[in-house]
Amino acid sequence: MVQEYLGYCLAIPALLALVGMLIAGRLPVRWQPVGAATAILCACLLGGFFLLGKNLHQPERHWHWLPAIAVWCWLAGVAGFRAGSHWLERLFWALTCGALAGYLLVPTWSDLAEQRVYLMVGLGLATVALIMAVDWLGRASRPHFILSCFGVAALVGAAWIGAGFSLTNARWLLITAAALFGVVLSAMLPVARAKLEPGRILPLLSSWLLGGLFIGAIEPNPPRYEILLLATLPVALLAAALGLGAAFRRPDNDVPLAKM
């Protein structure tokens, strides 16, 4: 258990994110892939899933679809949240991410038959709302502050679910928090590193955070939907920072979210 939680869920995702960002940052600018940070974060999430021995080829449970959702949201972020994209284009890609998350993550259990459609719509709309809210609020904030807000939300969610219900259902949020803090740490080191592009990462972060919270909320009997309130934490932290005048100035090597 120590190896599973401290190693596979925390140390390895954080180390992979840190090393990946540093390697990408050492490449010549013309060779750096578009959305490098997004790709590295997606690889860390998938890597954590692989290390835990989960079957990615034949999903058997609703949460087994998390890797497929991560890959789609990574592609949506790169394609739809590029520099200069119109807000309607971003909304379209956010809707595709929300629809996919709602359809795949809501279980088909018989006792949820009457609620399934409402849960699908609710989870999908919540994903879209989180993506678009952070997209708007984060325009005046440093990229690493945006990622830290999601990391804090994932860590608090993992603690709540792990302490109150099940450590097993908290693993995906632990992996998310560890990978995010690895990326943030790489941005704070005085060495060459890949640029943070929070606009491209938002679909992936929002869907994985909400997906992890939803798994932790739906698995207990009865479901504990109040856990989903933690999805508002990144928005609340960004809004508080703006309200207090703490939406920091961006250094030259950060990419403004408004220009993603």
N, C-alpha and C positions, 0 to 999 in steps of 0.2 A: 504493500500500500504506500509506503514511503517513496519507493521508486516511482510509482505511478503518479502520485500527486506532486511531489517535489521535483521529480525529474521530468516526466513526460508532459505534465501540465504547466510547470512553471519555468524550470531552468532551461530546458531545451528550446521551447518557443522563444524565450527572451534572448538566448544566445544566438539562435538562428536569425532572428530579426536584427540584432546588433551587428553580427558579422556580415549579413547580406547587405545592409545599408552601407557599411564601411567599404565593402568590395565594390558595390555599385558607384559609390562616390569616388573611387580611385580611377574609374574608367574615364577616358576622354569624353568631353561633353557630347560630341557627335555620336558616340557609341552608347551613351546611356539610354536605356529603353524608356519609352513613354510610360509614365505611371510606375516607375521602378518601385517606389515605396508601396504602392498598392499591390503589385505582383508579389513582393517579398512578404507582405502581411498575409496575403491569401495563401502563399506557400507554407507559412508558419502554421496557420489554422489547419490546413490539410495535413501537414506533417504531424501535428498533435493527434489528429484523428487516426492516422495510420499507426502511430506508435501505440495507441491504446488498443490496437488490434481489431478495429471495427471494419466491417465488410462494406466497402464502398461500391462494389459492383452489383450487389444484389441487396438493396435496402429492405430490411424486414420491419423496422420500426419507423415511426414518423420522424424521429430525430436523426435517423441515418441519412436523411436527405440534406443535412446541413452542408456537406462538401459541395454538392451540386448547386445549392443556392449561393454558396460563396463564389464559385467559379462564374456563375452568371452575373452576379453583382459586381465582380471584378471587371468583367467585360463591359457591363453597362456603365460603370464609372469611367473607364477609359474611352468608350465611344461617345457617351452622352454628356459627360461633365468635363469636356475638354475646354481649353482656353477659348473664350468668346462665344460659347454656346448660349443660345437663347433660353430663357427660363422655361418656356413651353417644351423645349426639347428635353431639358432636365426633368421636367414633370413627367413627360412620357416615359423616360427610362426609369424614373422612380416608381411609376405605376406598374411597370413590368416586374420590377423587383418585389413590390408589395404583393402583386397577384401570385407570383411564384411561391413566395414565402407562405402566404395564406393557404394556398392549395396543398402544398406538400407537408407543411409542419402540423396542420391540425389533424389529430388522429381520426381514424374511421371506426372507433369503438362504438358498440351498439348503444351504450348509455349516453353517448354524445350525439346520437343521430339527429335529434331535434334541434340541437344547438350548433351543429357543425357549420351550417351556412353562415350564421351570425358570427361565429368565431373566425371563419375564413375572411369574411369581409372586415371584421374588426382588426385582425392582425395585419391584413394587407393595408388598410387605411392608416393604421398606426405606424407602419414602416414608412409609408409615403410621407406622412406628417413629420416624422423624425428627420428624414433625409432633407426635406425642404426647409424645415425650421432651422436646422443647423447650417444649411447652405446659406440662409439669409443672415442669421445672427453671427456666423463665423467670419463674415467678410471683413470685419474690423479687428479680428483676433489673430494672434500668432498661430501658425499651423500646429506647433507642438503643444500649445495650450488646448486646442480643439481635441487632439488625440488623447491628451491627458484626461480631459473630461469624460471621454468614453472609457478610458482605462479605469478611472475611479468608479464609474457606474458599474462596470463589469466586476470589479473587485468587491464592491459592496453587495452586488447581487449574488456573487459566489458565496460570500460569507453568510448572507441571509439564508440562502437555499441550503448550504452545507450544514450550518448550525441548526436550522429549524426542521429540515426535512430529509435531505439525502445528499451526501457528498458526491455520489455518482452523478447526479443531475447538475452538480455545480462545476463539473470538469470543463465544459465548453466555455464557461465564463472565465475560469482561471486561465485557460489557454489564451483567450482574447486579451485579458489584462496583461499577461506576461509578454505577449508579442507586442502589444502597444507600447509598453514601457521600454522594451528593447529598442523600438524604433525611436522613441522620444530621447532615450539616452544617447543614441548615435548622433542625434541632432545637436546635442549639448557638448559633445567632445570636440576639442580643438584640432580636428583632423578633417581631411576631405571626406565628405559624405554626400549621398544622393539627396537631392532637394525633396522636401516634404511637399506633397500635393494633396492637401486634405479634400479638395473638391472631388478628386477622382476616387478617394477612399470612402467617401460618405455612404454610397449604396452598400458597400461591403460591411462597413462598421455597423450601420443601422440595422441591417438584416440579421447580422450575426448576434448583435447585442439583444435585439428583440427576440430572436429565435431562442437564444440561451435562456432568457427570462421566461419565455412562454413554456419551454420544456420544464423548467423548474416549477412553473405555476400549474401546469396541467397534469403532471404525474402524481402529485399527492391525491389522496381520496379523503375528503372532497377537494376539488381544485382550489388553489389559493391565488386567485386572480389579482390580489392586491400587490403581488410581487411585480406585476407589469408596470406599476407606477414608477419603478426605478428607471424606466426608459425615458422619463422626463428629466432625469438628473443632468445629462449633458446640456440640455436646453436651459435648465435652470441655472447651471453654473456659468454658461456663456452670457445669459441675460443679466445675471448678477455682476459679472465682470464688466459688462458694458455700462450697467447702471452706476457702478462705483468708479467708473473711469479707469478700470484696470484692463481694458482691451488693448493689450500692449502694442507698441510700435513694432513693425516687422523689420528684422535685419535684412540686409541686401541679399543674403543667400536663401531666404525663404520665399516661397511662391505665394502671392496673395490669392486668397480663395476667390475673389471677385474676378480674377483673370484666368481661372482654371478652365 
